[in-house]
Amino acid sequence: MIQMKKDANTGVALQAAISSVADLYVGALNQGLSPSNLPPFMLWGPPGVGKSQGVRQIALDVGKRTGRKAVVTDVRLMLFNPVDLRGIPVANAERTLAVWLKPEVFDMDADDGIVNVLFLDEISAAPPSVQATAYQITLDRRIGEHRLPDNCIVIAAGNRVTDRSVAYKMPKALANRLCHIDVRADHRTWKAWAVRSGIDPRILGFLEFQPDRLMRFDTATDDHAFATPRSWEMLSRVLDCLTGDDSGLFLLTSGCVGEGVATEFLTWIDVYDSLPDIAAIFDGKDVEVPKSTDALYALVSSMVAYARDNLDDEWRIERSIAYGTRLPVDYTVVLFRDYQSISEQSKRLLMRSEALNDWSIAHGRFFNDI
């Protein structure tokens, strides 16, 4: 069985698991090998850590790096009865035998230019009788008379029984058919995704300042709302839709990430009222650099959001890079690392920047952290 080194308590960072699994499949496909030669993977982790998005990222990565079209088929076994997976019996043309019609979710294109990813999401939430139907899928790559095409990758994900979510203990016979990876949230890699995805800059700044607030899942409490990568994304969408009236802001924020973290976050966003004019920074004006730690984190997240929306204006981006070199070194590193995360275009702008080149000469040992 393939094994991955993990933290004794919380598992490997989700992005590390995604990269390793994607690398394995890319290597196999680029050598002309079938994905059917590799074991199905099972991602275990607490609710909201990003397992489902991680599987989709694997599919995109594999498709991009192999020149194939990636197609994800998401199957929630908890919604099926065991017989549903086999299909519907109908009479053959001679009306002498029963023929099983294949369920539509398993109707996959076997073309070599396609990579199918069969994603068995929330597999641990399915009752044991339904999990048992996954035996054939994971070992024999078939369901009754229906065989998965050779270009199909099988990946499963689910919560652990200890997470106190809807989860049944996985039968040993099924568990032994999977390669298991326990995953955890990782702030740095989540932030790289969040910058590209347009997560609210106030959230990015707060979590850079308090990275341990990214994941506050605790099985010992009965709180309905708690902070996870998923709930922060949810809150970002809420903040995008709010108007000037913030009378319900605490109610909505605490409903996403819990009361304690909501109180900290709303106290934090008051810092943004004291920030210098971000547009003026990009216009190359002489803007004073904040001195407090929280204001510097808020400034960096605001600059990243502004840069993401103005990448086509190279002159203004260069002015912002020049201003960034005036920040304390640690904040300069965070700023330029986040700039890199925006897109390939932003990476090219950084590499061409005279201001960054001058800064790297003076601070070479920090440049590798970007």
Secondary structure, 3 states (H helix, E strand, C coil): CCCCCCECCCEEEHHHHHHHHHHHHHHHHHCCCCHHHCCCEEEECCCCCCHHHHHHHHHHHHHHHHCCEEEEEEEEHHHCCHHHHCCEEEECCCCCCEEEECCHHHCCCCCCCEEEEEEEECHHHCCHHHHCCHHHHHHHCEECCEECCCCEEEEEEECCHHHCCCCCCCCHHHHCCCEEEEEECCHHHHHHHHHHHCCCHHHHHHHHHCHHHCCCCCCCCCCCCCCCHHHHHHHHHHHHHCCCCCCCHHHHHHHHHCHHHHHHHHHHHHHHHHCCCHHHHHCCCCCCCCCCHHHHHHHHHHHHHHHHCCCCCHHHHHHHHHHHCCCCHHHHHHHHHHHHHHCHHHHHHHHHCHHHHHHHHHCHHHHCCC
